[in-house]
Amino acid sequence: MPQVALAIVNPGDVTGLAPDNSASAELGLALAKLMYIAQSPAALVIATGALDTGGGEANVRIRPIHHLRTKLSHVLEYFGQPGVSSPPELFFTPETDVDGALVVQKYAELIACLRTIGIIVVPVGTLRDAAAKLGAMRIAAGARQRWGRRAIIAAGLLATMMLGLFVASERSIVLEFMPRAFADGRIVETPVRLRELVEGGEHVAPPCTPSHGLPLFQVGEQFAAEVRSGDVDGWMEAIDRHYHVLVAVSAKSGSKVLTLPAPTNATGIKAGDTIRYRFDIVDGPDEDNLIVVLARRWRPFDAERLSTELHHRLDHLQPTERLAAARAYLASVAPGALEFMFRTVKGDPSCL
């Protein structure tokens, strides 16, 4: 068992202590040391009691001391005077007096008087009991340990914040085609076929959809659409910025990644706002096509990187496989995706 001992080496150096009464200061000195090394929240304490170091126990017992009544009375008299500083809250004593009587019973009247001036007498049987009452059970961390703990806490908070941002950025963005008002006063559901008139302006052509198969768009027409990006139904959506890119994949002609006009592409739009886009149906083979609008939060798409990845995934496939492969891949690229499939044709009389 570890030996535990604490005693006054030169009693004469401490005012009021002499060889015949210094033992009663051992509890106070031990608590003062523990409070310091543990950085106890308690700043001051009163204590009287001797340490029993003869048994070799780590949990040191507190031995009774003489003149306890006098000490209690002196403390009451001193702190009962007007104008003195506020007393410490706790006054530790042994559990029993030298005659074996319990302190709380033998000195009940004095203990009650001390309580009236804010001092609570706490009889303790061991040094551990007193240390626990003072919050002095562990050695306080040094500067390096404190900074290490702060660094760990800061890293944990940063990781939690980054995880929260990632989860927030990956929340689904609902995209939907919206009606659009045109110059002739009509409001038409998009996507639509647009034709330029000889006399100027544009004409909204009626949908051309065979009884079975994809909608048809003629070479020389324009594909026009308006898309709403998410909606505002929470505090996160109120501060969201959505960024978009348009992907066009043709069964025979390959794939293209198209960015939106500069201001919209660079700054994004608020959740709930709409984007408009249009492109020409250029001359080429009759073929099936896939248009996908992608949306994500907080930063623009890298169109060049996305285009490279599409070519890597699609160019080696058969034309009949490309659209299905593109749909599967693009659905995983961003939290928002809206697709539309159609077929481009040349001179189909049913669509004139």
PyMOL commands that set and color helices and strands:
alter all, ss='L'
color gray80, all
select helices_A, chain A and resi 11-13+22-37+68-79+103-106+108-116+127-134+143-169+235-239+262-267+303-314+319-330+349-351
alter helices_A, ss='H'
color red, helices_A
select strands_A, chain A and resi 46-47+50-52+61-63+90-94+120-124+175-177+179-181+187-189+192-196+202-205+216-218+222-229+241-250+254-258+269-270+274-280+287-297+336-345
alter strands_A, ss='S'
color yellow, strands_A
deselect
rebuild
show_as cartoon
